[in-house]
Amino acid sequence: MFDLQWLLIAIPLASGALLLIWGKESDRFGHLIGTAASAASFVLGVVLFAALLGHDAEDRSHAVSLFTWIDTGTFHVEMSFVYDQLSALFVLLITGVGTLIHVYSIGYMEHDERRRRFFAFLNLFIAAMLTLVLAGDYLVLFLGWEGVGLASYLLIGFWQHKPSAAAAAKKAFVVNRVGDIGMALAIMLMFAQFGTSAIAAVNAAAPGATDAVTTSLGLLLLLGACGKSAQVPLQSWLLDAMEGPTPVSALIHAATMVTAGVYLVVRSNAIFDASEVARTAVIVVGLVTLLAGAWIGCAKDDIKKALAGSTMSQIGYMMLAAGLGPAGYPFAIFHLITHGFFKANMFLGAGSVMHGMDDDVDMRHYGGLRKAMPVTFATFALGYLAIIGFPGFSGFWSKDKIIETAFGENLWVGLGALLGAGVTAFYMTRLMMMTFFGDARWKDDVHPHESPKVMTVPLVALGALSLLGGVLLVGDWIVEWLEPVTGHAEHHELAVPAIVLTLIITLVAATGVALGFLTYGRRPVAAETPADGSVSFLARAGRHELYGNELNEAVVVRPTRHLTRFLVWFDGKGIDGFVTGLADRLGDTSQLLRKPQTGYVRSYALTMFAGVAIVVLCLLAVTLA
């Protein structure tokens, strides 16, 4: 049965290709084909997962090779896939949440003339991400990695008639290429050092490699992960990507693209376990990003961009956990899964709000929507309670375990993660208050209304998962399930009992909620954002996304532009000037030399006579001397 795992990829890939080439006659039902393809992969994923449960822990990794992809000299790459405990969880997340997003998109994109093409791109996104997580070779993984980048480019810029959408797609594509340089160099280094790029072989060889090799590999892989998962310093594309249709935002943030970096680090665990420097770099990147994303989330009035800042922060938690080694790997994946549930829920909920508010994304124009959109409000509230870590909800279990593990590793890292939990509760309460509570601030021509059932049913399903996702931790199931892949973790003793730390985390989150309520629930929301000069530096910096775009402009874009202009000038005036100038001088010389060539015999005879005379005179001078 596990030999059929390639069908997980083939079904949505074939569907996407079919929708692209079929033509306009399939516009009436193309969205149904795309949704059915994603659902079929999910059903197959469930069947394979059930079969995997029936195997012993040491016999839960099943590899299949379809064909030899590259065979030249000593370089050999199989088009291979591996279905094991880690990839099985990702398959269920990608296809399960992806299918709900497909269903939601049927209603959301109902009136779009290019809906069939949109579903084709969604299918391509699902197929590429499945290729990435099932790959048995880093080069095959890189194939899915680039496929995800292509799909994100196509979907972020789907409404290409909007200059902002086209620019956002280009920005995402370019920034991710920077990270991809790290991935490409890492794969080259693997082959140079180990003679292979097969994931299992590289992980087996990593413990015996030198510190320089493992550190270089870890840092290069981290660079790739920063690009895909929008981690500092390659985070600038993520908020701009909100220009795409809202289902795209949900797919990118919950089930596909931004999770790829976390997957890469956990899948490459042997490399990071062998390098303390690389693991520390992952921790630093994760900690900085979780705080930076939370900071941005506090300042944005665009509901989707506020959620995008939240994604940055939550992925930062996952990266932080992945940097903690075997003790953190399971909780990085656990939080990735629960985040997939509640973040897809909230992004689709934001889309439902936009649907009822004539596509207005400004939360300053909302208020009081809980009565006009009761289903959207109830399901969004479940996601809100999950992300702030309300006891019993999925985020409570997954985020608390990361913070607890962080305290076991380092006090300062734990305090940073704890601070992030408080800020998360604050900005999410701000979002809830501005959107669903308070006085109505709608424009006169806007009439809020609940979304159709094809959009609300996925919200209900994701809301339930936001509540119940914590069951994966019952009996430490997810820890034991992933142990054969991520390794056994030694238990860290905490300075205080775990229950006391849990109470502290809950108290910090409650403080964030209280501050959010007092700031935005008890005071009127300003109709316009105050001028930058009238707000604090913290708010101004958050509004400007911590000046990431300005930094990129100053450090990368402007110097590169000047360098390019200099190279163009040097090429035109220097290199081309030398070549063309030399040619011109040779031409001028040839013109001078042509003038004596008259074609008259008398002229040539006279020249010969003159030459003979000169030779005779020279001989006489020599003789007389």
KOLDREN-10807 format. One record per atom (N, C-alpha, C): x, y, z. Coordinates in steps of 0.05 Angstrom, whole numbers, plus 5000, padded with zeros to 4 digits. Example, Ala and Ser with C-alpha at 12.3 -4.5 7.8 and 13.67 -1.06 7.14 Angstrom:
BEGIN
526448865156524649105156526449345156525749555142527349795143525850015157
// end
This chain:
BEGIN
501649765000500050005000501750255000503950255015505650495017507050554991507150364972508250424946506450614930504050664940502150844926502351134937504351184954504551454965504951664944506151594921506551794900503851904889501651754893499051844884498152094900499152124925498552364940499252614925501552604911502452824895501252824867501052594855500152574828497252674824495552614843492652684840492252994837493253154857492853444853494453554830496853434825498453534802497053494776495853254772494453194748491953374745490553414768488253584768488953874760491153974771491954244765492654274735494054074724494754084696492254074678490353894686487953874671486354134670486154264693484654514695485954734678488554724676489954934660489654894630489454644621489454594592486654534581484654484599482054404589480754624573480754864584479455084569476955184584475755394571473555534584471055354588470855144572468454974576468354844603470654834617470654714644470354914666469755164659469455374680467155314699465155174689462755124705463254924727465254744724465654534743468554494751470354664740473254634746473854644776472354824790472854844819472154594834470154444823469454194836471553974832472753974808474953784802477353844820478054104823480354174840479854094869477454144879476754074907476753774911475653624891475553334893478353214893480153334878482953234877484253264904483953494917485153534943483853344964481253314962479853134980480752844976481252764951482152484945484952434958486652634956489352604969489052584999487152735011486652725039485652445047483852335032482752065039485051865037486651885016488951695014490851735037491351985045493052045068492051915093489351925098488151805121488551495121488151385097488451085094491351005100493251155089496051095094496851135123495751345136496251395164495151165181492851075175491650855190493350605187494350565163496050325158498750355174499750605175502250645190501850595220499550655230498950605258499150305265498550145245498649855249501449735250503549895244506249795245507649855271509649705277511249765301512850025296513650155318514950415316517450405299518950185300521450175284520950105255518450045248517849965221515850145208516050405214514150605204515350795183517550715172518750875150518650715125517350815104516950665079517850845056520050755043521150895020520250764994519950934973519250834947520751004927522050874907523451014886521950974860521151194847519651174822521551124798523751264798525651234776528251374783530351324768532851464771532651734758532951944773532752214762535352304749537552274764540152364754542152144759543652074739545751864741548051944723549952084734552252174718554752164735556652004727559051964743558351854771559252004791558651914819556152044830554852214814552452364823549952204816548652104836546351924832543952024849541752084836539352174851536952014842535651904862533151754856530751934861528751914844526252054849524751884870525551934895524651764917522951924937521051774950519351894970519451714995519151845018519151705044516651775059515151575067512751625084513451515111513751695131514351615158512651775177513351765203511751905223511552205218513752325210513852615206512252695181512852565158511452635133508552565135507752355150504952285153503352515165504352635186502952865198502653095180504753155165504653375146502653315123502653075114500752995093497853055102497152975126494453015136493853315140495853465149495453755152495053895125496853835107496753965080494153905066493553645064491153565049488553625064488553585090486153635106485353925106487254095116486654385117486454495088488154395070487954475042485254425030484054195036481454135025479354325036479454385062477554575073477854855060480254925054480755185040479655175012479854944998478754914972475654944973474454824993471454844995470655135000472055265018471555545024471855714999473855654983474355814959472155794938470655574939468355554920466455784923465955864948464256094953465656354951468156364961469656614961470256714933470956534915471756604888469456564867467056554877464756484860464456664836464956914839464457114818466957184803469157054808471657114794471656974768472257114747472257004720474456784716476456794732478756614729478756404751476456334761476256154784477555884778477155774754478355514746481355524748482555744738485455774740486355784769484755924786485455954814485555674827483655504821483655234833485955064822486755114797489054974786491555044801491855304808494155394823494155284851491755274864491555144890492454854890491554704869492454424866495454404863496654594847499554594844500954644870499854824886500954884912500954634930498754494931498454254947500454044938500654004911502453794900505353864906506154114904508854194909509654154938507854234956508354204985508553904993506853744981507053454986509653334976510553434953513153344943515353414962515253654974517253744993517353575017515053505029515153355054515453055051514852955027515252665022517952595010519452795002521952744988523852575004525252394990527252225003530052324997530252534981532852644973532652954974534753084983534653374985534253504958535053384936534653494910531653474902530453254910527553224905526053424923526953454947525753654965526053934953528353984941528754244928526854294905526154074891524154094869521454184881520554064903518154154916518354434927520754494938521354754949520954974928521954934904521655124883518755124872517454894872514654884864512955044882513455034908511955204927512455494921514855574915515455844908514055944884513955764863512555834839509555874844508355684859505455694864504855944881506556014900505956254916506156504898508056504880508256734861505656764844504656534834502356544817499856624833499656544858497256594874497256864888499656954897499757214909499157434888500057394864499557574843497257504825495357344836493157244820491457464808490957674825489557904815491658104803492858014782495158164771494458434759491758484756490958754746491558964767491958874792492659064813495759084815496859324810499759354812500959264838499459304860500459224886500658914888498858774876498958474877501258374860501658494836503858414819506558464833506758704846509258764860509758584884507558514898507858334921508758054913507657954890508557694880511457694872512257914859515157934851516957944876516058094896517658124920517957854934515757704937515957444949517757264934517657274908519357104891522257174895522957424894525757514896526957454923525457524945526457474972526957174976525157014966525456724970527756614954528456744932530856654917533356694934533456894951535756934969536056694987533756614999533956375016534656125000533656114976534255874960537155844953538656064953541556044949542755874971541755914996542755755018542155455014539655395006538955115001540654994979541055134957542655024935545554974943546655164958549455124967549654894987547654865004547654655023547654375009545954354988545854094974548554044960549754254949552454214936554454124957554454244980556354175001555853885011553353805013552753525020554053335001553653384975554853204955557853204956559053444960561953464961563153314985561753325008562753205032561952915036559452845028558452575034557952415009558252534985557852384960554952324954553152444968550252384964548652624975546152644965544252844975541752704986541852434989539652295000539352375030536952435038536552535065537452345087536752095084537451895104540451865106541851855082544751825082546152065093545152305088546452545098546052555129543652495139543252495167544952285182545452055168547051845180550051935180550852085160553752165158554352415175552352575181552852835194554352815220553652615238555052605264558052565261558952445239561752395235563252615220561752825212563053045197564353235216566053405205567353605222565453825230566153975251564454195260564054405238566154455223565954655201563854575181563754315174561854225154559054235165558554125189555854125200554854405205556654585215555854865220555155005194556754965173556155085147553554975136553154715138550654605128548254715143548554725170546354825186545655115180547655285177547155565172545955605144546955455124545855475097542955385096542355165110539555065111537755265126538855395147537355595161536755835143538655905126538156125107535756055089535655815079533455725063530855735079530955635104528555635121527555915127529456105130528556385136527056495112527856425088526356525064523556425063523256155064520656035062518856095085519956105109518256135133518156425143519156615126518956895132520156965160522556865165523856925190525957145185526457305206528457515204531057395195532457505175531957765162530457755135529257525128527957495102524957485105523857665123521057655129519457865113520758035098519358275087517158205067517257965055515357905034512557825046512557735071510157595081507657785083508058025094505758205097504758305070506658355051505858435024504258215010504757965018503357745005500357735010499457905028496657925034495058045011496358134990495058234966493558014951494357764956492957544942490257494954488557334941485957254952486257134980484357174997484657085025485056785028483756615012484356325014487356265010488656424993491556394988493056445014492256665027493556735053493256505073490856395074490456165092492155935085492455875059493955645051496955685056497955925050500755985055501455975084499656085101500356125129499655885147497955705137497055495155498055225147498055155121498554885113500954845095501955055082504055005062506555165067506855385054509455515050510955575075509755725094511355805117512055585135510755355132511555125149513954975138514755035113516854885100519554915114520055155124522655205138522855045163520655035178520654875203521054575196519654485176519954205168522854145160524154335145526854285137528754255160528454425181530254405204529754145219527254065223526653825238527553575222527053575196527853355179530953325179532353545181535353545180536453545209535053415227535753435256538553345262539553145247542253045253544353255248543953415228545853635222545853835244543453925253543354125274544154015301543653765306544553645331547553635333548853615309551753595309553153865310551654085309552854355309551454535329552854595351551754765371551355055360553155135342552955405331550355425314549855225297547455235280544955225297544855065318542455055335542055315349544155445358543955705371542855915352543855895327542856085307539856055302538955805302536055755298534555875322535555835346534155945370534056255368536256375361536356665359534356775338534456645315532656735293529756695302529056465314526356425323525456625344527156675364526456855386526057145375527957235358527757505347525157525331524657325315522257345297519657335312519557165333516957145348516357415362518457555370517957815383517358035362518858015339518458215318515658195306514857945301512157905289509957995308510257945334508258035353508258345354510558465353510758755353509158875329509558755305508158845281505158805284504358575295501558515298500058715316501558855334500259045352499659315337500759355314500559625302498959625276498459405264497059395238494059425240492859585223489959615222488659445201490259345182489359155162489158885175486758765175486258515190488058295180488458275154490158065143493058105150493958355150496758405157497258365187495258425203495558365232495858065236494357905221494557615223497157525211498157665191500757585179503057625199502957855213504957895235504757675255502257585261501857365280503257115270502957065244504256825232507256835235508357065229511257095234512057005262510457115281511057055309510756765316508556635307508056355314510056175300510856235276512956075263515556115278515956355289518356395306518356215330516056165342515855975364516755695354515855615331516555355320519555335315520655545303523555545298525155535324524155685344525455675370525455395381523155265380522954985390524854805374524954835348526654665331529554705339530354955346533055005355533754885381531754805397532254685423533054385421533154275397534154005393531953795398532753555405530753335408528553395428529153565448527053635468524953815455525753965434523854155422522654065396523853875382522853805355519853725356519053545374516253465374514353695378515153885396513354105402513354315380515554325364515454495340513454395321513354135317511354015298508554025310508353985336505753995350504554275346506154485351505154755348504554825319506154715301505754745272502954645265502254415275499654295269497354455281497554515307495354665319495154945307497455065300497355325287496055305260496455085246495155045220492155055223491154945245488254945250487155225256488355355277487155605285487855835267490155825253490856045235489256025209488755785199487055755176484255855183483355785207480755865217480556175217482556305227482456595229482756745203484456635185484756765159482256735143481056495143478456465129476256625142476456655169474556825183474857115174477457205171477957475161476757505133477057295117475857305090472857335091471657195110468757215114467957495122469457615139468957895147469158075123471258045107471658205084469358165064468457915061466157855044463658005052463258035078460858175088461258475089463758565086464358855088465358975061464458855039465258955013468258965009469658765018472558735015474158945029473059075049474559265065476259115085478859175086480659025105481359195129480359435131481159625152479459575177480659485198479159425223477959675236478959905229477760155239474960205228474260055207471660085194469759855203470559695222468959465231467359545256467559375276466159415301463359295302462759155323460059055327459258835308461158695295460458495274459458235287459758195312458957945324455957885320454358095319451458055315450758015286452158155268451558135240452657875228454757765240456057525229456557325252454557205263454757045287456556795283456256655260457856415256460856485253461356685237464156775234465356865260463757005276464757095302465356855321463556665322463856435340466256275333466656225307468856055298471556215301471456475295473856635298474656645328472656655345473256665374474656415383473956185371475255935378478255955370478756065347481556095338483056295356481656505364482856705382483556575409481856425420482356295446484656095443484855975420487055775416489755925414489856135399492456265395493556415420491656515437492656645461493256445483492656185478493355985498491355955520488755995514486655955534486655665543486555605569486655335578484655145565485654925556484054725543484054735512484654965501484754995472487454905461487554855435489954725423492454885428492355145425494755305428495855305457494055265476494855255504496855025508496354795496498054565499500654595484500454685459502854685442504754915449503655155453505455375458506655355486505055265506506155235533508455035534508254825518510454625518513054745507512754925487515055055476516355245497514655395510515755585531517055425553515755205561516855035583519554925575519754825550522254715540524354935538523555175530525455395528526555465555524955475576525955525603527855305612527255055604529154845611531854865598531955005575534455045560535955285570534555515573535855765580533855955591534456085613532656265626531756495608533756625594533156855578531456785554532056555542530456465520527556415529527256295552524556245563523156505569524556705580523256965585522357105559523957075538523257195512520757065501520656795503518256655494515756725510516156755536513956835554512957115547514757295542513957565534512357555509513157395490511657365465508857275469508457095489505657005495503957225505505057405521503457635531502757825509504757885491504258065469502257945449502357685445500457545428497657585438497257545464494557585476493657875472495458065474494758345471493858405442495458345422494658425395492358265385491958015393489657865384487057975398487258065423484958185436484358455422486358595414485958845399484458785373485258575359483858505334480958425339480458275360477758195367476058435374477058615390475558845399474959025375476859075358476459255336474559145315474458875313472858755292470058685301469758555324467158435332465758585354467058765368465858895391465859195387464659335406464559625405462359715386462459975381460460095363460960035334458860015318459159975290460460215277462460175260463860395247463760355216461660225207461460165179460860415163461660405137460860615119457960585112456760805103453760805099452860605079454560555058453660375037454460085041455360025066456259745072454059615090453359375083451359225098452458945105453658925129454958675137452858445137453858205129452057975128453757725131452457515140453957255143454557135116456756985115457556855090455856615085455756515060454256275053455456025067453855815068454655565082457255445071457655475044460055355033462555485044462255725056464455855069464455815099462155795111461955765140462455485150461755275134462255005142465154945147467055025129469854995135470655145160469455375165470155525190469355365215467055235214466155075236468054845241468854715219470754485222473354575234474454795224477054895234476755005262474455115269473955205296474054965316472854745307472854505324475654405328477254405306480054315308481654505325481054765325482454955342481954895371479654785377479054715405480254445412480154245394480753975401483553885393485154055380487753975370489653885391489253965416490953895438490953595445489053445434488953155440491453015431492953135413495453005403497452975425497153125447499053115469498252915490495752805488494852625508496752385510497652325534499552105537502152145523502852395518505352465503505352315476503052295463502852135439504652245417504552515412506052625390509052605395509952615421512752585427513752305421512252105430512951835424512751765395510751875381510351825353512751925336513752155343515952275327518752185336518952055359521551995370523351835351522351645336524151505317525351685296524051915290525052095270526752315283525852425305527152655317529152585339529152335348530952255369529852275397531052145415530152145443531152395457529552515473530252765487530552705517532652815528533052795557531253005571530152935593528353105608529953325622529053575619530353805632528853875658530353905679529153985704528654285704526154355712525454645713525954745741526455015743526855135769524355135786522055125773519555125787517854885776515954785790514254565780512854655754512254465737511054525711508354655714506854575735504154695739504454985746506555055761506955335769507655505744509355385726510155525702507655565684505955365683503455385667501755615677501555635704499955855715501156125709503856135709505156395703504656465673504856275655504356325627501456415623499556285637496756365634496256635645497656705667497356975679498457185661500657135648501857325629499957365605498857145595496857175573494457325582493457275606491157425616491757715619494257785627495058065628494858195601495858055581495658155553492858205544491058015551488258045545487058285559487658315584486558545599487458815588490058825581491059075569489759135542489358915526488058955500485159045504483758935523481059015528480859305538482559375557482559645567483259855546485059775528485959965507483959995484482859765476481159775452478259695457477659585480474859515486473359725502474859895516473660105533473860385522475360405500475760665487474860665458473960885448473160895420475560855401475160725379477260675360477460915341479861015337480261245320479561185291478261365278477461325250479761325231481961465239484361485223486761435240488861335228491361285242492661555247493461605272494761865278497361885261498162135257500662185242502962065258505061985244507261845257508562015279508462275276509662445296508162455322505662365322504062385346503862115361505361905352505261645366508061575375508161375392510761285403512461155381514961135388516760995369515960705365515060575386514260295384511960255364509960435366507660415348508560485319510160685317511060775290512760555277514560435292516160225281514559985273512559915290510759685283509259745257508259985254506860065230508560035205511060095208512960075186514359805184513159605198514159335198517059315206517659475227520359495239522459585219521459745199523159865179524659655163523459425160524759215144525059285115522959405104523059485076525059715072525159905091527060125089529960015091530359815109532959695112533859555087531959405075532659265050533259465028531759685028532159895008534960015011535760075036538360205041540660015037540359765047542659575047542859415022540659355009540659174986539859314960537459424960536359524935537959764923538359964940539660204930542560154922544160014940546959954931546959784906545159594904545059414880544359584855542459764858541759934836544160104827545560224846547960384839550060204826550459974837552459784826551759714798549159664793548259594766548659814747548060064755548460294738551460324731553160284752556060314747556960094727555959854731556859634713555859684684553459794682552459864655554260074643554860284659556660494648559460384641560560214659563160104655563159924630560959774627560759594604560659764578559059984579558760144555561160314549562060454570564260644565567060514568567160314585569760184590570359964571568959734575569559494559568759544530566259624525565359674498566959904486567560114503569060334493571860254483573160074499575859984491575659824465573759634463573559464440572759634415570659794418569859954394571960174388573260284409575360484404577660374389578560124397580759994384580059944354577559854351576659804323576560054307575760274319575660534305578460624297580360594316583160684311584360514288583860254289584860084267583560154241581060234242579660324217580960584206581460764225582761024216585460964204587060784217589660724207589460594179587560424176587260294150586460494128584860694137584160904117586661064108588461114127590961254120592661084102592760824108594460644092593260604064590660644061589460604035590060824015590661064026591061294008593361253988595661133996597761093975596960873954594960723960594160513942592260633921593460763901591960913880590960733857592460523852591760343829593160423803594760643804596260723779599060603779599860483756602560353754604760563757604360803745606461003747607061083776604961083793605361153821606960933835606260683829607760463841610660453832611060523806613860523794615460733808614160973811615661193825616361113853614460983867614960893894617260693895617260503876619460313875622160443869622160643851624560793844625560933869623661063883624561203907625661013928624460783930625460583949628260483942628660433916631360343907633360563912632560813906634461033911635261053940633361023957633961033986635860813994635360563984637160343990639960393980640260503955642960563944644360773961642860983968644161183984645061074011643460904023644260774049646860614046646960464024649360294019651860464015651460693999653760873995654660994021652761074038653461194064655060994081654160744080655560544096658360494085658660494059661260434046663160664051662260904048664061134053664861154082663061074100663761094128665960884135
// end
